[in-house]
Amino acid sequence: MKIMDMETKRALLAVLAHPDDETFGMGGTLALYARQGVDVYLICATRGEAGEVEKEHLQGFSTVAERRESELRCAANILGLKGVFFLGYRDSGMPGSVDNFHPQALCVQPVEEVAERIASLILEIKPQVVITFDPIGGYRHPDHVAIHQATVRAFERLAMLQQEGKAVNPVKKLYFHTIPRTLLRLIVLAMKLRGKDPRRFGKNGDIDLASIAAEQFPIHAVVDYRQVARVRERAVACHVSQGGASLTGVGIFAQIRRWFFSRDVFMRAYPPAGKGSPKENDLFEGIYE
């Protein structure tokens, strides 16, 4: 890590779609930077209203949204986030779901409208680094794709305002979090060997893992978060309604997972990475040089 100007506070912003995205996807990275003294913020577009929640997990909560917001705030506290901002849109559900057509669903909102709200929060938070989903939203969830597009448009909007002398764009680097393709291909292979259809992955069989694994995204940064792997696991456990409690564990296999798989990978959208550029291990690399 580079020694920063003492007058400049490092800040990182994650722009995501649902409660649990901040932990299941990139929680290790967020926890790592929070523990390094970075101000880490989250914009969450929805409260996960369309998520499936067992009746037992709704005790004490009036709605699914209320339950999932509570879980997010639990995770945010453990990860060390400095602030959480909700955009207030509605969870769109998976592709083909009736939730796709709700008038408040994120996936049907005008991109420019969502982008304007994200840009306004960026000017308030002033992060040097922004991270969001990759172009297919990780696994083609409509909300993940929508928030990716809106975040990119917000960055473009701020760059334009800066060119016109109307605002100073604080963002120096924009990254897209993605899933390691080697891991995905291994999962696809393992499913085939077990006689499972990788095109019908997930609890409801609505994720085409084979086509997702076939996508090719360049990797420009790898963040090793082994030192905070247990912190991420504690945050994962907050998301009880989404199976978080079953994703943590003890014993030799849990330790192997922490040691060998505690890495997040990112594409760098801005500044554009040159062909053959060495992989970064710090998302703030080069900002304070």
C-alpha positions as CSV (number, residue, x, y, z in Angstrom):
1,M,0.0,0.0,0.0
2,K,1.2,3.5,-0.9
3,I,1.6,6.1,1.9
4,M,-1.1,8.7,1.2
5,D,-1.2,12.4,1.6
6,M,-2.3,12.9,5.3
7,E,-4.8,15.5,4.1
8,T,-6.6,13.1,1.9
9,K,-8.9,10.4,3.3
10,R,-9.1,7.3,1.3
11,A,-12.7,6.3,0.5
12,L,-14.2,3.4,-1.4
13,L,-17.8,3.0,-2.6
14,A,-19.6,-0.2,-3.6
15,V,-22.7,0.3,-5.7
16,L,-24.9,-2.8,-5.6
17,A,-28.4,-4.1,-5.9
18,H,-29.6,-6.1,-2.9
19,P,-28.9,-6.8,0.8
20,D,-26.3,-9.7,0.8
21,D,-24.5,-8.5,-2.4
22,E,-22.1,-6.5,-0.2
23,T,-21.1,-9.7,1.7
24,F,-21.5,-12.7,-0.6
25,G,-19.8,-11.0,-3.5
26,M,-17.1,-8.6,-2.3
27,G,-17.4,-8.7,1.4
28,G,-13.7,-9.7,1.9
29,T,-12.5,-6.6,-0.1
30,L,-14.8,-4.3,1.8
31,A,-13.7,-5.7,5.2
32,L,-10.0,-5.6,4.2
33,Y,-10.1,-1.9,3.3
34,A,-12.2,-0.9,6.3
35,R,-9.6,-2.5,8.5
36,Q,-6.9,-0.5,6.7
37,G,-8.6,2.7,7.7
38,V,-10.4,3.4,4.4
39,D,-13.8,4.9,4.7
40,V,-16.0,2.2,3.0
41,Y,-19.5,3.0,1.9
42,L,-22.3,1.1,0.2
43,I,-25.1,2.2,-2.1
44,C,-27.8,-0.5,-2.1
45,A,-30.5,0.0,-4.8
46,T,-33.2,-2.2,-3.2
47,R,-34.1,-3.9,0.0
48,G,-34.4,-7.4,-1.5
49,E,-38.2,-7.5,-1.5
50,A,-38.4,-10.4,-4.0
51,G,-36.0,-12.7,-2.1
52,E,-37.4,-16.0,-0.9
53,V,-37.6,-16.0,2.9
54,E,-38.9,-18.8,5.0
55,K,-41.8,-17.9,7.4
56,E,-39.6,-18.7,10.4
57,H,-37.2,-15.9,9.4
58,L,-39.9,-13.3,9.3
59,Q,-40.8,-13.6,13.0
60,G,-40.4,-10.1,14.4
61,F,-40.4,-8.4,11.0
62,S,-43.4,-7.1,9.1
63,T,-42.0,-7.6,5.6
64,V,-39.2,-9.4,3.7
65,A,-37.7,-6.0,3.0
66,E,-37.5,-5.1,6.7
67,R,-35.9,-8.5,7.5
68,R,-33.3,-8.2,4.7
69,E,-32.4,-4.6,5.6
70,S,-31.8,-5.7,9.1
71,E,-29.5,-8.4,7.9
72,L,-27.6,-5.9,5.7
73,R,-27.1,-3.6,8.6
74,C,-25.8,-6.4,10.7
75,A,-23.3,-7.4,8.0
76,A,-22.3,-3.7,7.4
77,N,-21.4,-3.3,11.0
78,I,-19.2,-6.4,11.0
79,L,-17.5,-5.5,7.7
80,G,-16.8,-2.0,9.1
81,L,-18.8,0.0,6.6
82,K,-18.9,3.7,7.4
83,G,-22.3,4.3,5.7
84,V,-25.1,2.6,3.8
85,F,-27.4,4.5,1.4
86,F,-30.6,2.9,0.0
87,L,-32.0,4.2,-3.3
88,G,-35.4,2.8,-2.5
89,Y,-36.2,0.9,-5.7
90,R,-37.9,-2.5,-5.6
91,D,-36.1,-5.9,-6.1
92,S,-36.9,-7.0,-9.6
93,G,-36.5,-10.8,-9.0
94,M,-34.9,-13.2,-11.4
95,P,-35.4,-13.0,-15.2
96,G,-39.0,-13.9,-16.2
97,S,-40.3,-13.2,-12.7
98,V,-43.6,-11.2,-12.3
99,D,-41.5,-8.9,-10.1
100,N,-39.7,-7.7,-13.2
101,F,-42.9,-5.8,-14.1
102,H,-43.5,-4.0,-10.8
103,P,-43.6,-0.2,-11.5
104,Q,-40.9,0.4,-8.8
105,A,-38.7,-2.5,-9.9
106,L,-35.1,-1.4,-10.4
107,C,-34.8,-3.1,-13.8
108,V,-37.6,-0.9,-15.4
109,Q,-36.3,2.4,-14.1
110,P,-34.7,4.9,-16.6
111,V,-30.9,4.4,-16.4
112,E,-30.4,8.2,-16.5
113,E,-32.6,8.7,-13.4
114,V,-30.8,6.0,-11.4
115,A,-27.4,7.3,-12.6
116,E,-28.2,10.8,-11.5
117,R,-29.0,9.7,-8.0
118,I,-25.7,7.6,-7.8
119,A,-23.7,10.6,-9.2
120,S,-25.2,12.8,-6.5
121,L,-24.2,10.4,-3.8
122,I,-20.7,10.1,-5.3
123,L,-20.3,13.9,-5.0
124,E,-21.4,13.7,-1.4
125,I,-19.2,10.7,-0.4
126,K,-16.2,11.6,-2.6
127,P,-14.7,8.1,-3.1
128,Q,-11.5,7.7,-5.0
129,V,-12.5,4.1,-5.9
130,V,-15.9,2.8,-7.0
131,I,-16.8,-0.9,-7.5
132,T,-19.9,-2.5,-8.9
133,F,-20.9,-5.6,-10.8
134,D,-19.5,-6.8,-14.1
135,P,-21.4,-6.2,-17.4
136,I,-23.5,-9.3,-16.9
137,G,-24.2,-8.6,-13.2
138,G,-22.2,-11.7,-12.1
139,Y,-25.0,-14.1,-13.0
140,R,-27.4,-12.1,-15.2
141,H,-29.7,-10.9,-12.4
142,P,-31.7,-8.0,-13.9
143,D,-31.0,-5.7,-11.0
144,H,-27.2,-6.4,-11.0
145,V,-27.1,-5.5,-14.7
146,A,-29.2,-2.4,-14.2
147,I,-27.1,-1.1,-11.3
148,H,-23.9,-1.8,-13.3
149,Q,-25.2,0.3,-16.2
150,A,-26.4,3.1,-14.0
151,T,-23.0,3.2,-12.1
152,V,-21.1,3.4,-15.4
153,R,-23.5,6.1,-16.6
154,A,-23.0,8.0,-13.3
155,F,-19.2,7.9,-13.8
156,E,-19.6,9.2,-17.4
157,R,-21.9,11.9,-16.2
158,L,-19.5,13.1,-13.6
159,A,-16.6,13.1,-16.1
160,M,-18.7,15.2,-18.4
161,L,-19.6,17.7,-15.6
162,Q,-15.9,17.9,-14.8
163,Q,-15.0,18.7,-18.4
164,E,-17.6,21.4,-18.4
165,G,-16.2,22.8,-15.1
166,K,-19.5,22.2,-13.2
167,A,-18.2,19.6,-10.7
168,V,-15.1,17.8,-9.7
169,N,-15.3,14.1,-10.3
170,P,-13.7,12.5,-7.2
171,V,-13.5,9.0,-8.7
172,K,-10.0,8.0,-9.8
173,K,-10.6,4.3,-10.5
174,L,-13.7,2.3,-11.4
175,Y,-13.7,-1.5,-11.1
176,F,-16.2,-4.3,-11.9
177,H,-16.2,-7.2,-9.5
178,T,-16.5,-10.5,-11.3
179,I,-16.4,-14.3,-10.6
180,P,-13.2,-16.2,-11.3
181,R,-13.9,-18.2,-14.5
182,T,-11.6,-21.0,-13.6
183,L,-13.7,-21.6,-10.5
184,L,-17.0,-21.4,-12.5
185,R,-15.7,-23.9,-15.0
186,L,-14.7,-26.3,-12.3
187,I,-18.2,-26.1,-10.8
188,V,-19.7,-26.7,-14.2
189,L,-17.5,-29.7,-14.8
190,A,-18.3,-31.1,-11.3
191,M,-22.0,-30.7,-11.9
192,K,-21.8,-32.6,-15.2
193,L,-19.8,-35.4,-13.6
194,R,-22.5,-35.7,-11.0
195,G,-25.2,-35.8,-13.7
196,K,-26.5,-32.3,-12.9
197,D,-27.5,-29.7,-15.5
198,P,-25.2,-26.6,-15.1
199,R,-27.8,-24.6,-17.1
200,R,-30.2,-25.0,-14.3
201,F,-28.1,-23.9,-11.3
202,G,-29.4,-22.5,-8.1
203,K,-32.3,-23.1,-5.7
204,N,-34.9,-22.5,-8.4
205,G,-32.8,-23.8,-11.3
206,D,-33.0,-20.4,-13.0
207,I,-29.2,-19.7,-13.4
208,D,-27.5,-20.8,-16.6
209,L,-24.0,-21.4,-15.0
210,A,-22.6,-22.9,-18.2
211,S,-23.2,-19.8,-20.3
212,I,-21.9,-17.5,-17.5
213,A,-18.7,-19.6,-17.2
214,A,-18.2,-19.2,-21.0
215,E,-18.0,-15.4,-20.7
216,Q,-14.5,-13.9,-20.9
217,F,-13.7,-10.9,-18.7
218,P,-10.1,-9.6,-18.2
219,I,-8.8,-9.6,-14.7
220,H,-6.8,-6.5,-13.7
221,A,-6.8,-6.7,-9.9
222,V,-6.8,-9.5,-7.4
223,V,-7.5,-8.6,-3.7
224,D,-6.2,-11.2,-1.2
225,Y,-8.4,-10.9,1.9
226,R,-7.3,-14.0,3.8
227,Q,-6.5,-11.9,6.8
228,V,-10.2,-10.9,7.2
229,A,-11.7,-14.1,5.9
230,R,-13.3,-14.9,9.3
231,V,-14.7,-11.4,9.4
232,R,-16.4,-11.9,6.1
233,E,-17.8,-15.2,7.3
234,R,-19.3,-13.5,10.4
235,A,-20.9,-11.0,8.0
236,V,-22.2,-13.8,5.8
237,A,-23.9,-15.4,8.8
238,C,-26.0,-12.2,9.2
239,H,-27.9,-13.0,6.1
240,V,-29.8,-15.9,7.7
241,S,-32.8,-15.6,5.5
242,Q,-30.7,-16.1,2.4
243,G,-28.8,-19.2,3.7
244,G,-25.9,-17.3,5.1
245,A,-25.6,-19.4,8.2
246,S,-25.0,-22.5,6.1
247,L,-22.1,-20.9,4.2
248,T,-19.7,-20.6,7.1
249,G,-18.0,-23.5,8.9
250,V,-15.3,-24.9,11.0
251,G,-12.7,-27.5,10.5
252,I,-10.0,-28.3,7.9
253,F,-12.2,-27.7,4.9
254,A,-13.3,-24.3,6.1
255,Q,-9.6,-23.4,6.7
256,I,-8.7,-24.6,3.2
257,R,-11.4,-22.5,1.7
258,R,-10.2,-19.4,3.6
259,W,-6.6,-20.0,2.6
260,F,-7.1,-20.8,-1.1
261,F,-10.3,-19.0,-2.1
262,S,-10.2,-15.8,-0.1
263,R,-9.6,-13.6,-3.1
264,D,-11.8,-11.2,-5.0
265,V,-11.1,-10.4,-8.7
266,F,-11.9,-7.2,-10.6
267,M,-11.9,-5.8,-14.1
268,R,-10.6,-2.2,-14.2
269,A,-13.0,0.0,-16.3
270,Y,-11.2,3.3,-15.6
271,P,-8.5,4.2,-16.2
272,P,-8.5,1.7,-19.0
273,A,-5.9,-1.1,-18.5
274,G,-3.3,-1.6,-21.2
275,K,-2.9,-5.0,-22.8
276,G,-0.6,-7.1,-20.7
277,S,-0.7,-4.7,-17.8
278,P,0.5,-6.4,-14.5
279,K,-2.3,-7.3,-12.1
280,E,-2.8,-4.9,-9.2
281,N,-3.2,-6.2,-5.7
282,D,-4.4,-2.8,-4.3
283,L,-7.5,-1.0,-5.8
284,F,-5.9,2.3,-4.7
285,E,-2.6,1.5,-6.5
286,G,-1.3,4.6,-8.4
287,I,-3.7,7.1,-6.9
288,Y,-1.3,8.6,-4.5
289,E,2.0,8.2,-6.4
